[in-house]
Amino acid sequence: MKHQLCKALSIALFTVGWICAEEPADIPLVTPQEASAQEGKQVKVKGVVDGQKTSAKGVTYLNFGGRFPNHAFSCVLRAKDFPDGVPAFEGKEVEVTGLIKMYEGKPSMDVKSLSQIHVVSGDSSGSGKPAPASPAGETER
């Protein structure tokens, strides 16, 4: 009897552990314009990267919802986390996942890994051509 109970308990615990491991956390999906209302929360922001600039110190800024300084949301990718550089995202629709914080009155997200960025579509203009390069113009943080 004890052996059967132990076996049943082991199977139940394994099943619960497997189910919990398979179900991802329910992370809300928001637009760049909605990101400011999510301060302090883990979210997924979906939008087009309207500007991408890498500073002299190697910090890359991705601006969404307009170009700097009129952007609605930005991502910050530091050189120490991306020793091989940051791929070009400008003009692409992406989803970025992370914690929203406010910086100079605008929502921002620190991105430490490319696994936080998922490219939804390669060219939002529909022309098939890369978006014209122009600096995002954001200051170093």
C-alpha positions in Angstrom: 0.0 0.0 0.0 2.8 2.5 0.9 4.6 1.6 -2.3 1.5 2.4 -4.4 0.9 5.6 -2.5 4.5 6.7 -3.0 4.3 5.9 -6.7 1.0 7.8 -7.2 2.4 10.8 -5.3 5.6 10.8 -7.5 3.5 10.7 -10.7 1.3 13.5 -9.4 4.2 15.7 -8.5 6.0 15.0 -11.8 2.8 15.9 -13.7 2.3 19.1 -11.8 5.9 20.1 -12.3 5.7 19.4 -16.0 2.5 21.4 -16.5 3.9 24.4 -14.6 7.1 24.3 -16.6 5.2 24.2 -19.9 2.8 27.1 -19.2 4.5 30.4 -19.9 3.7 33.3 -17.6 0.8 35.4 -18.8 2.7 38.5 -20.0 0.5 41.3 -21.3 1.0 42.6 -24.9 0.9 46.4 -25.2 1.7 49.0 -27.8 4.5 51.5 -27.4 1.9 54.2 -26.6 0.5 52.0 -23.8 3.9 51.2 -22.2 3.9 54.2 -19.8 0.9 52.8 -18.0 2.9 49.6 -17.3 5.7 51.0 -15.2 7.3 48.4 -13.0 5.6 45.5 -14.9 6.9 42.8 -17.1 5.3 43.2 -20.5 5.7 42.5 -24.2 5.7 45.7 -26.3 4.9 45.2 -30.0 5.7 47.9 -32.5 7.9 49.2 -35.4 11.4 50.4 -34.6 11.3 53.9 -35.9 14.9 54.8 -35.0 18.0 52.9 -34.0 21.2 54.6 -32.9 24.4 53.3 -31.3 26.4 55.8 -29.2 30.1 56.1 -29.1 30.1 54.0 -25.9 28.3 51.2 -27.7 24.9 51.7 -26.2 22.1 51.1 -28.8 18.7 52.7 -28.5 15.7 51.4 -30.3 12.9 54.0 -30.5 9.2 53.1 -31.1 6.2 55.2 -31.8 8.2 58.0 -33.5 11.7 59.2 -33.8 13.7 60.7 -30.9 12.7 63.0 -29.2 9.1 62.3 -30.2 9.2 58.6 -29.5 6.6 56.9 -27.3 8.9 54.1 -26.0 12.6 53.0 -26.2 14.8 50.0 -25.6 18.3 50.3 -24.3 20.9 47.6 -25.3 24.3 48.0 -23.6 27.6 47.0 -25.3 28.6 44.8 -22.4 25.6 42.6 -23.1 26.2 42.5 -26.8 29.9 42.0 -27.5 29.2 41.1 -31.1 27.0 44.2 -31.7 23.3 44.6 -32.2 21.5 43.6 -35.4 19.6 46.2 -37.4 16.0 46.4 -36.2 15.1 49.8 -37.7 12.0 49.6 -39.9 11.1 46.1 -38.5 8.1 45.2 -36.4 9.3 43.5 -33.2 8.0 42.3 -29.9 10.3 43.1 -26.9 9.8 41.5 -23.5 11.0 43.0 -20.3 10.4 45.3 -17.3 9.1 48.8 -18.0 10.8 51.7 -16.3 10.5 55.4 -16.8 13.4 57.5 -18.0 13.0 61.3 -18.4 9.2 60.9 -18.5 9.1 58.2 -21.1 8.8 54.4 -20.8 11.9 52.4 -21.4 13.1 48.8 -21.3 16.6 47.5 -20.7 17.3 44.6 -23.1 20.1 42.3 -22.0 19.7 39.5 -24.5 18.5 39.1 -28.1 16.1 36.4 -26.8 14.0 39.4 -25.5 13.4 40.6 -29.1 11.3 38.7 -31.6 11.1 40.1 -35.1 7.4 39.9 -36.3 8.0 41.4 -39.8 11.1 42.5 -41.6 9.9 45.7 -43.2 6.9 47.7 -42.0 6.9 50.0 -45.1 5.9 47.2 -47.4 8.4 48.4 -49.9 10.9 45.5 -49.3 13.7 48.1 -49.0 15.5 48.8 -45.7 14.3 51.8 -43.8 16.5 54.9 -44.3 19.2 55.2 -41.6 18.9 58.3 -39.4 20.0 58.6 -35.9 17.7 58.2 -33.0 19.5 61.0 -31.3 19.1 59.9 -27.7 21.6 61.0 -25.1 23.7 58.5 -23.1 22.2 57.1 -20.0 
